[in-house]
Amino acid sequence: MGFGSMQGSGRQTPMAEINVVPLVDVMLVLLIIFIITAPLLTHSVKIDLPKAESTANITRPEHIELAIRADGSLFWNGEPAELQQLDSRFAAKVAQAPETELHIRADKLAHYEHVARIMSIAAKAGMTRIGFITDPSVQ
């Protein structure tokens, strides 16, 4: 089997074409190997694990729910409160439990000035967790 051209001069010149047949043979062999071994890779061992039954122990930090009406009146956990008392009440709660959360429930007609003032007083007292409560069902 010769890989050259037959010229009259007797000199053989190198072949300028790439022989793809061996490459295709190797690729087909690799394809067959992967087809055979792929199902073996997904095989899993069945193990009967013990069942554990427990309830989640969720410890929620204490929270303060502060409601602000449109006229600026304040309610601390449903009880009326005065703006001048909030600084001392926030500081007392933070001293008692530092992870206490403040949940602000503001009326949709309440001025932002009242909400911002409450947030400022709470932050100065050391409260780091401040959130807002909204009611998505009311439109």
N, C-alpha and C positions, 0 to 999 in steps of 0.2 A: 504494500500500500504506500504509494508515494504522495508526498505533499508538495508537489512542485509542478511547474509547467514543463511540458516536453517541448523544448525548443530545439531547433536543429543544431545549435552550437554545442549542446551537451551540458551547458551550465544550468543549474537549477536556481531559480529565483524564489525567495521566500513568498509564502502565501499571504495575501493581504486581507483575507476575510477571517472573521472570528468564527470559530466552530462552537455553536450553541448547543449541540446535542449533549455533551457531557454535563453542561450546566442544567439543562432540562431534566436529565436523569437524576442528578443530585436533588433537585427541587422536588421531584415526584417522590423520591424515597423519603425526604424529610416530611412531606405532606402526609404520607402514609403513616409514618411514625407518630406524628402529632395526632392524627385521627385515632390511632389505637390508644395512645396514652392519655388523651384528654378526659375520657370518662373515668379513668383511674384517679385523676387528681381531685375530682369532686366527691369521691367516696368518703363518707364520714363514719365514725365509730359510734354506735348507739350506746349511751350510758344512762342509766337510771339515776338521776340526781335526787337527793332528798328535798322534800318540800318544806319550806320554812314559812310559817304563818306569823305575821306580826303586823301591828298597825304603825303607821308613821307617827313619830313623836315630833309633832310640829309645835315648837314653842314660839309663839308670836310675841314680839315685844309689845309692851303696853302702848296704847295710842291715845291721843287727845283729838277729839272731833270738835272743831271750832266752826260754828256756822256764822255767816255774815249775811244779814238781810240788806235789802236795797237801801233802807234808811240809815244803815251804819250800825244797827244794834248787833251785839255779839252774844253768842250762846256757847258756853263751855260744856260739852257733853250734854246738851239739852237744857242747861240751867243758864239764866241770864248772867252776863259778866260785863265788867266795865273795862275800858281800854287801859286805864291807869293801873289796874290790878294785874294785867297780863304779864308784865315784866317779872314781877315777883313769883307769880304762879308758874311761869315757864322755868325760871331758875330753880324753883323747888322741885319740879318734876325731873329736871335734868340731874340735879344732885341726887335724887332718889334712884333714878334709873337712866343712865346716859343714852341708852338705845331707844328711848321713847320717840315715837313718831307723831308728827302733827299732821292731821288730815283736815284740810280746809274745804268747807262746803260753802261756797259763795252763791248768792242769788244771782241770776243772770242779769239783773238790772243793777247789781251792786257796782259801785265805782271801783276802778282798779286802784285808786289811791288808798282805799281802806284795806284791800288785799295786800298791797305792797307794804303798808305800814305794819300789818300783822306779821308778815314774813320777816321784815327787818327786826322787829322786836324779838321774834323767836330766834333768829340767827344770832343776835347779840346775847341772848340768854344761853346760847350753847347748843341749840337744837340743830342737828345736822340732817335729819330726815324729815323733809317737808313735802307733802303731796296734796293733790287736789282730788276731790270727789265730784264726779259728774253723773248725771242721770241721762243716759242716751235714749231712753224711751220717750221722754218728753221733748216735743219738737215745737 
